[in-house]
Amino acid sequence: MSKKLNRREFLRMSAASAGTLALAACAPQAAAPAAPTTAPAATEPPAAAVEATAAPTPAAVTASSCQMDWNPTFPQPFKVYDPPVEVAVIWNPGLTFPEGMSWNNNPMYNRTVEHTGIRFTLHWEAYGELREQKLAADLAAGTLPDAFHAGGLLLAQLIDDDVIEDIRPIWEATASPLTKEKKMYASHKWWKPVLRGEKLYGIPFTWGPAYNVDNLCFIRQDWLDKLGLQPPETIEEWGEVARAFRDAGLCQFGINACKRLVTWYQSLDPIFGAFGVMPTFWVKANDGTLKYDSISPEIKDALAVIRQWYEEGLIDPDFYTYSEGDAAGHIAASKIGLFTAPWWHGGGQVKLENDNPGMKLAMIPYPKGPQGKQGRKASGEVGPCVVFKKGLDPVKIEACINNLNWHIEMHVNWQKYQQYGEWRNSHAFVEGLEWVWGENCELKDGPIAMPGTYAWMDTIDFGFPYMVYPTYQAEPFQDILKWSKEDPAKLNQAQRFLLSNPITLREAEYYSRVFDTLNVQIVNEYFGNPTEVMKKHLPDLFSLESEVFTNIVIGNEPLDRFDGFVEEWKAKGGDEVTREVNTWYKAAYGG
């Protein structure tokens, strides 16, 4: 490969195609989806008019003589609507079910009907770009779903066009004190996009468990042990350890990276964080305004370190061609020994270690920079919001809020209700699906991998993810870690079953580290809707930044190109964008 010509051409094309992502820096951010589970094959769901009936008993579960030693119950007394209230919503495509079940006849759906009196019906099904196209068509035709989620420009348009309902009176009267507390109403910044004066246009949530893409740092512990080395604690020691791994023939490179230097997986954000900065983030300046951190002088220092690693061959020479998933393949291939990943990578690590005898992965602290700083990219806490079409029957809005009350009460007090499906993604946790009886009447894995059944109501009712709040996943994981220190004989069958899965404990340990180190996160302070000036300039500015930073790292540009980039960024619209960001910030916070 010709380094000068081909790489520069690739970067131009890559930066151009990435330009459409630029608005993510100024739109409400969504965390990445929760850790993937075994996904069913796509099928066409039944028609929405099919009536819900009692779910059939899964095959081969009635012959057991074992008895549950826990008693799952449900929150009471929340209002149950009789006759049931019907609410038309958007369904995710591609759902499959065991024989005899369907999208509106399964344990997840049926318990919602039974305990809240709401039947969520199919408006249509779609996901991603097709979903946005169908919503746009509905908006033009005046045929919006009863309830759906929206964020960014779409949310702003819906409010400006007066096509969604102000729910404040119903919310104030119906939302439980616990719901308001956990959703941090209205003190948390994620309420800003749906508040217009005294009017409230929706209920915010964040995709997946909170802090879903805060990266942790990992290392090949087996290689450390083999070489008699200690885990690295500083940026300098990261380079030393990576060099030792490579020189000993244990790996081809050393440190993992992908084409987005700061991203949600296989990211180098802790390297920038060690210098107290974070590319693409709007952060507080010393004068109280917001500044775009990609043009901060310390970015140059971080780029110098990454450039040096690249020059030494400690980073794959073609890293800029890899997606996050492509780069992750370097772990299994033993091409690298240091990498970053979110907490949910714990499940993948258990599998990696099982599939590669001798491999041992360990979590290490965030590296310290020259001044002792540590830092990481924070997950976007401001996500989409659930909104209701204008003129919707107030009873339906009230019913949805009561459904949210029910879910939050059950999740927060999951041990009180012995609802062990709440440990992850709020799933059914029923016999014959996620677990079956094994020897000595202990539970073992069923035909559907946990927490597989959550997908049957994912984004349908007000369970997962619509009820997610900042401490959503921390609470059950903290309980699980406490169980792990107790005498197993004092735990019930369900608790022992959860602890028997090494993935459960690994994820609990990793997530707790994320939650315990929130003091080092660097937060993107801008979450307003993109303005016309931003839409005009940010795609090109993002492409410029991506190309310049990568060319600096791979040696196509001198390190001092960063200084020219800063001036170019300002002159090509960056200063205008900065003014608009600070106009929003002053209006939002009264600064």
SEFIPA-674896 format. One line per 5 residues: their letters; for each residue x, y, z of C-alpha. Coordinates in steps of 0.1 Angstrom, whole numbers, plus 5000, padded with zeros to 4 digits. Layout:
% residues N
a = X Y Z ~ ... .
***
This chain:
% residues 591
mskkl = 5000 5000 5000 ~ 5014 5034 4991 ~ 5013 5054 5023 ~ 5011 5089 5008 ~ 4987 5085 4979 .
nrref = 4962 5057 4989 ~ 4958 5066 5025 ~ 4952 5103 5018 ~ 4926 5093 4991 ~ 4910 5069 5015 .
lrmsa = 4908 5095 5043 ~ 4892 5120 5019 ~ 4865 5096 5010 ~ 4861 5083 5046 ~ 4858 5119 5060 .
asagt = 4833 5128 5033 ~ 4811 5098 5041 ~ 4814 5105 5078 ~ 4802 5141 5075 ~ 4766 5131 5080 .
lalaa = 4776 5121 5115 ~ 4786 5156 5124 ~ 4752 5166 5138 ~ 4756 5140 5165 ~ 4779 5165 5183 .
capqa = 4750 5190 5186 ~ 4719 5167 5188 ~ 4705 5148 5218 ~ 4728 5118 5220 ~ 4716 5082 5223 .
aapaa = 4737 5056 5240 ~ 4745 5025 5221 ~ 4720 4996 5225 ~ 4724 4973 5254 ~ 4747 4943 5251 .
pttap = 4735 4921 5222 ~ 4719 4888 5230 ~ 4711 4860 5207 ~ 4688 4875 5181 ~ 4659 4856 5165 .
aatep = 4655 4854 5128 ~ 4632 4879 5111 ~ 4596 4869 5105 ~ 4564 4888 5098 ~ 4544 4895 5130 .
paaav = 4507 4887 5131 ~ 4481 4914 5123 ~ 4475 4939 5151 ~ 4438 4929 5154 ~ 4446 4895 5169 .
eataa = 4433 4894 5205 ~ 4457 4885 5233 ~ 4450 4852 5251 ~ 4468 4833 5278 ~ 4502 4823 5267 .
ptpaa = 4506 4785 5263 ~ 4527 4766 5288 ~ 4561 4760 5272 ~ 4566 4724 5263 ~ 4582 4699 5287 .
vtass = 4580 4721 5318 ~ 4549 4705 5335 ~ 4566 4672 5342 ~ 4590 4686 5368 ~ 4583 4680 5405 .
cqmdw = 4605 4708 5415 ~ 4591 4738 5433 ~ 4602 4775 5431 ~ 4614 4788 5464 ~ 4608 4824 5454 .
nptfp = 4574 4840 5448 ~ 4573 4867 5421 ~ 4546 4893 5427 ~ 4537 4925 5410 ~ 4533 4961 5422 .
qpfkv = 4499 4971 5435 ~ 4478 4991 5436 ~ 4484 5008 5403 ~ 4453 5015 5382 ~ 4442 4986 5359 .
ydppv = 4421 4997 5330 ~ 4389 4977 5325 ~ 4381 4974 5296 ~ 4417 4976 5285 ~ 4430 5008 5269 .
evavi = 4444 5004 5234 ~ 4475 5024 5225 ~ 4489 5022 5189 ~ 4527 5022 5188 ~ 4556 5014 5165 .
wnpgl = 4569 4978 5167 ~ 4604 4967 5160 ~ 4606 4943 5130 ~ 4620 4908 5130 ~ 4605 4893 5161 .
tfpeg = 4601 4856 5164 ~ 4585 4836 5192 ~ 4583 4800 5204 ~ 4555 4779 5188 ~ 4521 4791 5200 .
mswnn = 4532 4826 5209 ~ 4531 4859 5190 ~ 4539 4895 5195 ~ 4506 4900 5214 ~ 4505 4866 5231 .
npmyn = 4536 4861 5252 ~ 4546 4864 5288 ~ 4559 4900 5284 ~ 4529 4913 5266 ~ 4503 4894 5287 .
rtveh = 4516 4906 5320 ~ 4513 4942 5308 ~ 4477 4936 5298 ~ 4469 4918 5331 ~ 4486 4942 5355 .
tgirf = 4480 4976 5338 ~ 4450 4970 5315 ~ 4468 4983 5284 ~ 4469 4967 5250 ~ 4497 4981 5229 .
tlhwe = 4487 4976 5193 ~ 4506 4977 5160 ~ 4506 5010 5142 ~ 4533 4997 5119 ~ 4568 4982 5122 .
aygel = 4601 4996 5112 ~ 4635 5005 5125 ~ 4663 5030 5117 ~ 4661 5050 5085 ~ 4628 5033 5074 .
reqkl = 4612 5042 5107 ~ 4621 5079 5102 ~ 4607 5078 5066 ~ 4574 5063 5078 ~ 4572 5088 5106 .
aadla = 4577 5116 5082 ~ 4549 5102 5060 ~ 4526 5100 5091 ~ 4535 5135 5100 ~ 4525 5148 5065 .
agtlp = 4493 5127 5065 ~ 4483 5135 5101 ~ 4483 5098 5110 ~ 4510 5097 5138 ~ 4510 5068 5162 .
dafha = 4495 5073 5196 ~ 4529 5072 5213 ~ 4564 5071 5199 ~ 4599 5083 5206 ~ 4616 5113 5189 .
gglll = 4647 5134 5195 ~ 4668 5161 5179 ~ 4654 5179 5149 ~ 4623 5157 5147 ~ 4613 5164 5182 .
aqlid = 4618 5202 5177 ~ 4597 5200 5145 ~ 4569 5181 5163 ~ 4567 5207 5190 ~ 4569 5237 5166 .
ddvie = 4542 5222 5144 ~ 4520 5216 5174 ~ 4513 5180 5165 ~ 4522 5164 5199 ~ 4504 5168 5232 .
dirpi = 4514 5189 5262 ~ 4512 5163 5289 ~ 4522 5183 5319 ~ 4488 5183 5338 ~ 4484 5145 5333 .
weata = 4521 5139 5342 ~ 4519 5160 5373 ~ 4488 5142 5385 ~ 4497 5106 5375 ~ 4535 5101 5377 .
spltk = 4543 5085 5410 ~ 4568 5102 5434 ~ 4592 5073 5427 ~ 4589 5078 5390 ~ 4596 5115 5393 .
ekkmy = 4626 5108 5416 ~ 4642 5082 5394 ~ 4635 5101 5362 ~ 4650 5132 5380 ~ 4620 5153 5370 .
ashkw = 4626 5181 5361 ~ 4661 5188 5374 ~ 4681 5166 5350 ~ 4692 5181 5318 ~ 4675 5155 5297 .
wkpvl = 4642 5172 5304 ~ 4653 5204 5286 ~ 4644 5193 5250 ~ 4607 5186 5260 ~ 4601 5217 5282 .
rgekl = 4588 5249 5266 ~ 4579 5272 5294 ~ 4552 5256 5315 ~ 4545 5230 5288 ~ 4559 5194 5288 .
ygipf = 4559 5176 5255 ~ 4573 5142 5264 ~ 4590 5118 5288 ~ 4628 5114 5282 ~ 4648 5083 5283 .
twgpa = 4683 5070 5273 ~ 4689 5040 5251 ~ 4700 5010 5270 ~ 4712 5011 5306 ~ 4726 5045 5317 .
ynvdn = 4764 5050 5310 ~ 4762 5024 5283 ~ 4792 5034 5263 ~ 4816 5047 5289 ~ 4848 5029 5280 .
lcfir = 4869 5009 5304 ~ 4905 4999 5299 ~ 4915 4962 5295 ~ 4948 4943 5291 ~ 4960 4907 5284 .
qdwld = 4967 4897 5320 ~ 4982 4864 5309 ~ 5008 4883 5289 ~ 5016 4905 5319 ~ 5021 4874 5340 .
klglq = 5042 4857 5314 ~ 5066 4887 5312 ~ 5064 4895 5350 ~ 5051 4930 5343 ~ 5028 4952 5364 .
ppeti = 4997 4968 5348 ~ 5005 5002 5333 ~ 4993 5032 5352 ~ 5004 5061 5329 ~ 5004 5069 5292 .
eewge = 5041 5063 5291 ~ 5037 5029 5307 ~ 5010 5020 5282 ~ 5036 5024 5255 ~ 5062 5004 5274 .
varaf = 5039 4975 5280 ~ 5026 4974 5244 ~ 5063 4975 5233 ~ 5071 4946 5256 ~ 5042 4925 5244 .
rdagl = 5051 4931 5207 ~ 5089 4926 5212 ~ 5082 4893 5230 ~ 5062 4880 5200 ~ 5030 4879 5220 .
cqfgi = 5011 4902 5196 ~ 5016 4919 5163 ~ 5009 4955 5174 ~ 4999 4963 5210 ~ 4972 4990 5213 .
nackr = 4939 4988 5196 ~ 4923 5017 5176 ~ 4897 5022 5148 ~ 4889 5049 5123 ~ 4871 5070 5149 .
lvtwy = 4897 5079 5175 ~ 4870 5087 5201 ~ 4840 5064 5198 ~ 4818 5039 5217 ~ 4840 5008 5214 .
qsldp = 4877 5002 5208 ~ 4883 5039 5214 ~ 4913 5060 5224 ~ 4892 5084 5245 ~ 4911 5076 5278 .
ifgaf = 4943 5087 5260 ~ 4928 5121 5253 ~ 4912 5121 5288 ~ 4947 5117 5303 ~ 4954 5152 5289 .
gvmpt = 4920 5165 5302 ~ 4903 5169 5268 ~ 4879 5151 5246 ~ 4875 5155 5208 ~ 4840 5164 5194 .
fwvka = 4827 5174 5229 ~ 4815 5208 5240 ~ 4830 5215 5274 ~ 4830 5243 5300 ~ 4857 5269 5295 .
ndgtl = 4873 5288 5323 ~ 4851 5318 5316 ~ 4819 5297 5320 ~ 4811 5295 5283 ~ 4812 5263 5262 .
kydsi = 4842 5256 5239 ~ 4847 5229 5213 ~ 4874 5207 5229 ~ 4888 5194 5196 ~ 4906 5228 5192 .
speik = 4920 5228 5227 ~ 4959 5228 5228 ~ 4960 5196 5248 ~ 4946 5177 5219 ~ 4979 5182 5201 .
dalav = 4997 5166 5230 ~ 4974 5135 5229 ~ 4978 5133 5191 ~ 5016 5134 5196 ~ 5014 5103 5218 .
irqwy = 4992 5083 5194 ~ 5014 5094 5165 ~ 5045 5081 5183 ~ 5028 5047 5190 ~ 5017 5045 5153 .
eegli = 5053 5053 5142 ~ 5067 5026 5164 ~ 5042 5000 5150 ~ 5022 4997 5183 ~ 4990 5005 5164 .
dpdfy = 4978 4986 5133 ~ 4990 5007 5103 ~ 4955 5003 5087 ~ 4935 5012 5118 ~ 4919 5041 5100 .
tyseg = 4901 5016 5077 ~ 4885 4997 5106 ~ 4850 5000 5121 ~ 4846 4994 5158 ~ 4836 4958 5152 .
daagh = 4865 4952 5128 ~ 4890 4965 5154 ~ 4874 4943 5181 ~ 4885 4913 5160 ~ 4921 4921 5169 .
iaask = 4914 4909 5205 ~ 4905 4873 5195 ~ 4933 4873 5169 ~ 4958 4882 5197 ~ 4970 4912 5176 .
iglft = 4968 4936 5205 ~ 4971 4935 5243 ~ 4955 4968 5253 ~ 4921 4980 5244 ~ 4889 4998 5256 .
apwwh = 4853 4987 5257 ~ 4821 4994 5275 ~ 4809 4973 5306 ~ 4788 4950 5285 ~ 4819 4937 5267 .
gggqv = 4822 4914 5298 ~ 4800 4888 5282 ~ 4822 4888 5251 ~ 4853 4885 5272 ~ 4840 4854 5290 .
klend = 4834 4838 5256 ~ 4868 4849 5244 ~ 4885 4833 5274 ~ 4865 4801 5270 ~ 4873 4799 5233 .
npgmk = 4910 4807 5237 ~ 4925 4786 5265 ~ 4950 4805 5285 ~ 4937 4839 5275 ~ 4930 4861 5306 .
lamip = 4917 4896 5303 ~ 4917 4921 5331 ~ 4905 4956 5338 ~ 4931 4983 5345 ~ 4928 5019 5356 .
ypkgp = 4925 5048 5332 ~ 4960 5059 5323 ~ 4974 5091 5339 ~ 4988 5119 5318 ~ 5019 5140 5325 .
qgkqg = 4999 5160 5351 ~ 4983 5130 5367 ~ 4949 5135 5349 ~ 4926 5107 5341 ~ 4895 5109 5319 .
rkasg = 4871 5092 5296 ~ 4843 5100 5272 ~ 4810 5102 5290 ~ 4779 5085 5275 ~ 4753 5109 5262 .
evgpc = 4727 5111 5290 ~ 4702 5131 5269 ~ 4684 5107 5246 ~ 4651 5107 5228 ~ 4617 5113 5244 .
vvfkk = 4584 5095 5243 ~ 4557 5118 5229 ~ 4520 5115 5223 ~ 4501 5127 5193 ~ 4480 5159 5196 .
gldpv = 4444 5152 5206 ~ 4451 5117 5220 ~ 4425 5106 5245 ~ 4439 5118 5279 ~ 4430 5084 5294 .
kieac = 4455 5068 5271 ~ 4483 5092 5282 ~ 4474 5085 5318 ~ 4475 5048 5312 ~ 4509 5050 5297 .
innln = 4523 5070 5326 ~ 4507 5044 5350 ~ 4524 5017 5330 ~ 4557 5036 5336 ~ 4549 5038 5373 .
whiem = 4544 5001 5374 ~ 4576 4993 5356 ~ 4598 5016 5377 ~ 4582 5004 5410 ~ 4590 4968 5400 .
hvnwq = 4625 4976 5388 ~ 4636 4997 5418 ~ 4621 4972 5443 ~ 4630 4941 5423 ~ 4640 4920 5453 .
kyqqy = 4608 4929 5472 ~ 4587 4916 5443 ~ 4613 4888 5436 ~ 4612 4899 5400 ~ 4646 4885 5389 .
gewrn = 4641 4894 5353 ~ 4647 4930 5363 ~ 4684 4923 5367 ~ 4690 4931 5331 ~ 4667 4948 5305 .
shafv = 4634 4940 5324 ~ 4627 4906 5309 ~ 4602 4878 5316 ~ 4624 4853 5335 ~ 4598 4825 5332 .
eglew = 4602 4788 5334 ~ 4606 4771 5300 ~ 4620 4801 5283 ~ 4650 4817 5300 ~ 4654 4789 5326 .
vwgen = 4644 4753 5331 ~ 4648 4728 5360 ~ 4681 4710 5362 ~ 4696 4685 5387 ~ 4687 4688 5424 .
celkd = 4660 4713 5414 ~ 4685 4740 5406 ~ 4678 4763 5376 ~ 4697 4760 5344 ~ 4696 4778 5311 .
gpiam = 4665 4775 5290 ~ 4661 4777 5252 ~ 4661 4815 5251 ~ 4693 4831 5263 ~ 4689 4857 5291 .
pgtya = 4677 4883 5288 ~ 4662 4874 5255 ~ 4624 4879 5262 ~ 4629 4917 5268 ~ 4630 4921 5230 .
wmdti = 4593 4911 5227 ~ 4583 4944 5244 ~ 4614 4965 5236 ~ 4603 5001 5229 ~ 4566 4989 5231 .
dfgfp = 4553 4996 5266 ~ 4570 5018 5292 ~ 4594 4991 5303 ~ 4629 4988 5288 ~ 4642 5011 5276 .
ymvyp = 4616 5038 5282 ~ 4619 5036 5320 ~ 4657 5038 5320 ~ 4672 5064 5343 ~ 4708 5072 5354 .
tyqae = 4711 5045 5381 ~ 4690 5020 5363 ~ 4716 4993 5359 ~ 4737 5002 5390 ~ 4710 4992 5414 .
pfqdi = 4705 4955 5405 ~ 4742 4950 5398 ~ 4750 4963 5433 ~ 4726 4938 5448 ~ 4741 4910 5427 .
lkwsk = 4776 4918 5440 ~ 4763 4916 5475 ~ 4748 4882 5469 ~ 4782 4870 5456 ~ 4796 4875 5491 .
edpak = 4768 4856 5509 ~ 4765 4819 5517 ~ 4748 4803 5486 ~ 4726 4782 5509 ~ 4710 4814 5521 .
lnqaq = 4701 4825 5486 ~ 4671 4812 5466 ~ 4672 4792 5434 ~ 4668 4823 5412 ~ 4696 4842 5429 .
rflls = 4719 4812 5427 ~ 4710 4808 5390 ~ 4720 4844 5382 ~ 4753 4840 5401 ~ 4760 4807 5383 .
npitl = 4765 4826 5350 ~ 4800 4841 5349 ~ 4788 4868 5325 ~ 4765 4881 5352 ~ 4793 4887 5377 .
reaey = 4817 4900 5351 ~ 4792 4926 5339 ~ 4783 4936 5374 ~ 4820 4941 5382 ~ 4826 4961 5351 .
ysrvf = 4795 4983 5354 ~ 4803 4990 5390 ~ 4837 5003 5379 ~ 4820 5027 5354 ~ 4796 5039 5381 .
dtlnv = 4824 5043 5407 ~ 4846 5064 5384 ~ 4820 5089 5371 ~ 4843 5116 5386 ~ 4867 5111 5357 .
qivne = 4842 5113 5329 ~ 4843 5143 5305 ~ 4807 5153 5296 ~ 4795 5168 5264 ~ 4776 5198 5277 .
yfgnp = 4757 5206 5245 ~ 4725 5186 5237 ~ 4704 5212 5220 ~ 4688 5207 5186 ~ 4709 5215 5155 .
tevmk = 4704 5250 5141 ~ 4706 5260 5105 ~ 4741 5273 5110 ~ 4752 5240 5125 ~ 4736 5220 5097 .
khlpd = 4754 5242 5072 ~ 4789 5240 5087 ~ 4793 5210 5109 ~ 4794 5182 5083 ~ 4824 5199 5066 .
lfsle = 4840 5207 5099 ~ 4837 5172 5111 ~ 4852 5159 5079 ~ 4881 5184 5082 ~ 4887 5173 5118 .
sevft = 4886 5136 5110 ~ 4910 5139 5081 ~ 4935 5162 5098 ~ 4937 5141 5130 ~ 4941 5108 5112 .
nivig = 4967 5123 5088 ~ 4987 5136 5118 ~ 4986 5102 5135 ~ 4998 5083 5104 ~ 5025 5108 5095 .
nepld = 5009 5123 5064 ~ 5009 5157 5081 ~ 5033 5172 5106 ~ 5022 5175 5142 ~ 5021 5213 5138 .
rfdgf = 4993 5209 5112 ~ 4971 5209 5143 ~ 4977 5247 5148 ~ 4966 5254 5113 ~ 4935 5231 5117 .
veewk = 4924 5252 5147 ~ 4925 5284 5127 ~ 4908 5267 5097 ~ 4881 5253 5119 ~ 4873 5287 5133 .
akggd = 4873 5304 5099 ~ 4852 5278 5082 ~ 4822 5283 5105 ~ 4834 5270 5138 ~ 4833 5305 5154 .
evtre = 4797 5309 5142 ~ 4787 5275 5156 ~ 4804 5283 5189 ~ 4783 5315 5192 ~ 4751 5296 5186 .
vntwy = 4761 5269 5211 ~ 4766 5295 5238 ~ 4734 5313 5229 ~ 4716 5281 5236 ~ 4737 5274 5267 .
kaayg = 4728 5308 5282 ~ 4691 5304 5274 ~ 4690 5268 5288 ~ 4709 5276 5320 ~ 4704 5313 5325 .
g = 4741 5319 5324 .
***
